[in-house]
Amino acid sequence: MDDSTLAALLPRVEEAVREAAATEIMPRFRHLAPDEVSEKKGPYDLVTAADREAEAYLTRALTAILPGSAVVGEEGVHADPARYAALAGDAPVWIVDPVDGTRPFVHGKTGFCTLVALAHHGETLASWTYAPALGELATAVLGGGAWLDGVRLSTGAAEPGAELEIASSHHEYTTPERRRALLGLRVPGVRLRPTGGSAGLEYLALARGAFDATAFDWENAWDHAAGLLLVTEAGGAQATVSGEPFRLAGGNALPFTAARDAATAERIRRLLAGE
């Protein structure tokens, strides 16, 4: 996809993201009926009418903006896992998480966002992170920087010798191998905290320089594509535990980290790898 084609898409996608939230998400915020909330895999994996309807809205809007493109969305893949394979195909792909942070959304808290990324041939070209209840929209374009409501974002650099703050997946809810890796972060000089309900908002906070790094042990592209581009375009870095970049199509060596600078990313990768 050439630069002029991408540039022409950007404002139209932003409008679609804002409209999806205004039409399908915010009218339901703190007004969900009991029959508009259900479980997918368990009580901590919820889906709402807002998730489904916002993803349907974005699927229609985004494929109209870019004819011939595909959509890999959280709810669509839940219904048909084969759709995830589009990430390895030749067509441009919209990666969509309509409500990232469904549990906070269900409980009437503002810590949720809508995530959209555009990828082609495994590379993320642009991303949108919209937190409608907070009134914040962050965007990133490959090679063009990361921005929050028109202000350029910068991760900054870790202060030499300072304690690192890392937002980490919970080590109890993963495989034994990944648990061991995450527990490798429990060393002097590192302060761990659990990630919040929205991976997208964690990435946004990292891109702002609010803390030092994340350590995630799952690889769903809709949770990570938008935020990884946001962080790297703000000056950060990312790596899987094997040292390879995160692959959208999956098959990553997990856990992986996104960090405010390359040195921090490598330090965390080595801790995760037990090196």
Order of alpha helices (4+ residues) and beta strands (2+ residues): alpha-beta-beta-alpha-beta-alpha-beta-alpha-beta-beta-beta-beta-beta-beta-alpha-beta-alpha-beta-alpha-beta-beta-alpha
